[in-house]
Amino acid sequence: MPTIRQELLIHAPIEVCFDLARSIDIHAESTSHTKEKAIAGRTHGLIECGETVTWEAYHFGIKQQLTAQITEMAKPHYFVDEMVRGAFKRFHHTHEFVTVEQGTLMVDTFDYTSPFGGLGKLVDHLFLAKYMTQFLEKRNYYVKKIAEETANSSRSAR
């Protein structure tokens, strides 16, 4: 059961970071390299607790679909999404947001189990854990970029 944990300081208010992280549209933009798009459930806007989204994307050259549900949410401090259907045996993805002096600390924890038992563990070790780490990092840096641009444009508009 690999767990990927990333922390990222974002120079923007917690509410901005929280909403960008749960935005279906921002997620699709940040994962455009996999042609990821929302095809069912919540397909645009801000996902809420109890809602699902089904994503379609290309990973490792294979078109895949994955449905996740928001199972917990405490605005603007955290939300959790969990896989309902998809390529993993299971996953639990916690998005936490903490106000700090410089802005917001975004803490992303992705805990998952690959299918296929021992073979899945080997796949994790050989390449999947690295792939997922880079995938999440790219998405998180995109959220950071948009959040900081939003915060800067709000400050300059004053």
Number of C-alpha atoms within 10 A of each C-alpha: 12 15 15 16 15 15 14 15 17 25 20 22 20 23 16 18 29 24 18 21 26 20 20 21 16 20 20 20 16 20 17 14 12 17 15 20 21 20 14 13 15 18 18 17 13 15 19 17 14 11 13 21 23 21 22 18 21 14 14 9 8 9 12 14 18 16 20 21 22 20 18 15 17 10 14 16 16 18 21 21 24 20 22 16 15 15 14 15 15 16 22 17 21 20 19 24 25 18 17 13 8 11 17 23 21 25 18 21 18 21 16 19 18 21 14 12 10 10 11 17 17 13 14 18 12 11 10 16 18 12 14 14 15 12 15 19 17 14 19 22 15 19 26 23 15 17 24 19 14 15 19 13 11 10 9 7 7 5
